[in-house]
Amino acid sequence: MAPLLVLLVLLGLAPRLARPLEPCPGPCRCRGYRLDCSGAALARVPPATRQWTFSMLDFTGNALSLIPPQAWKGYPWVEKLVLRDNSLRAVKRRSLEGLLLLRHLDLSYNQIQAIEARAFETLPFLETITLEGNLIPEIRSDTFRAWHGMHFLQTL
């Protein structure tokens, strides 16, 4: 057992195992690796309390209308983000910053009318974006331009 503890200390995991799990943010529910904030009447993204754990965030059916830069700073391990059925009007260039491993993004059924150029630049592993049910009149050619070339994007 002692060699395992030494290995955990060397890997930096021992402090995480030693401290109790912190509560879920706001009115959300934690379910394993999923943070479920659906239908919680949120007007803003709650700050993370367990940043190393969540791989999926569900914010379906809230009142999110704007996502400021750094809103996702505490959620670096998220692979799937669901922002379906909110009040988002635009996707700004820095509104998805901090989601380093994001692969699937659902922005369906908002009120999005515009997507800024390079809005997805901070998402090098993004594979799918769902934009169904929005008010987007056109998508500009520089919307998906990024330094990493959006190589993984498969479905729009």
Buried (B, 14 or more C-beta within 10 A) or exposed (E): EEEEEEEBEEEEEBEEEEEEEEEBBBEBEBEEEBBBBBEBEBEBBBEBBBBEBBBBBBBBBBEBBBBEBEBBBBBBBBBBBBBBBBEBBBBBBBBBBBBBBBBBBBBBBBBBEBBBEBBBBBBBBBBBBBBEEBEBEEEEEEBBBBEEEBEEBEEE
